[in-house]
Amino acid sequence: MSGHRVSAITRRLLQGFRRDRRTLALLFVAPLVILGLLGYLMRGSSSAPAVGIANVDSG
């Protein structure tokens, strides 16, 4: 692809983002929401799981 064609495609995409405000908002809002949710989930207290051993060997 030539540089002129790449710049034309880039310009067309940027114009589309400028026209569609919802897409532009989602580009920035969605990652922030996901990071917030992941931070909330990872902040939870972790406790050691209860582990048991069962001897079912008949020999």
C-alpha positions in Angstrom: 0.0 0.0 0.0 1.2 3.4 -0.8 1.6 6.1 1.8 -1.0 8.2 0.2 -3.6 5.4 0.4 -2.7 4.7 4.0 -3.2 8.3 4.9 -6.5 8.5 3.1 -7.8 5.5 5.0 -6.6 6.9 8.3 -8.2 10.2 7.5 -11.5 8.5 6.7 -11.4 6.5 9.9 -10.7 9.6 12.0 -13.6 11.4 10.4 -15.9 8.6 11.2 -14.8 8.7 14.8 -15.5 12.4 14.9 -19.0 11.9 13.5 -19.9 9.0 15.8 -19.6 10.2 19.4 -20.8 6.9 20.9 -17.9 5.0 19.4 -15.4 7.6 20.5 -16.9 7.5 24.1 -16.8 3.7 24.2 -13.1 3.8 23.1 -12.3 5.6 26.4 -15.1 4.6 28.8 -15.2 0.8 28.2 -11.5 0.2 29.2 -11.9 2.4 32.3 -15.0 0.4 33.4 -13.2 -2.9 32.8 -10.1 -1.8 34.7 -12.3 -0.7 37.6 -14.2 -4.0 37.7 -10.9 -6.0 37.6 -9.4 -3.8 40.3 -12.5 -4.4 42.5 -12.4 -8.2 41.9 -8.6 -8.4 42.6 -8.9 -6.4 45.8 -11.0 -9.1 47.5 -9.4 -10.9 50.4 -7.9 -14.2 49.5 -8.0 -17.0 52.1 -6.3 -20.3 52.1 -8.6 -23.0 50.7 -9.5 -25.9 52.9 -7.8 -29.0 51.6 -8.6 -32.6 52.7 -7.0 -35.9 51.9 -9.0 -39.1 51.5 -7.3 -42.5 51.7 -9.4 -44.8 49.5 -6.6 -47.3 48.8 -7.9 -50.8 49.6 -4.5 -52.4 49.6 
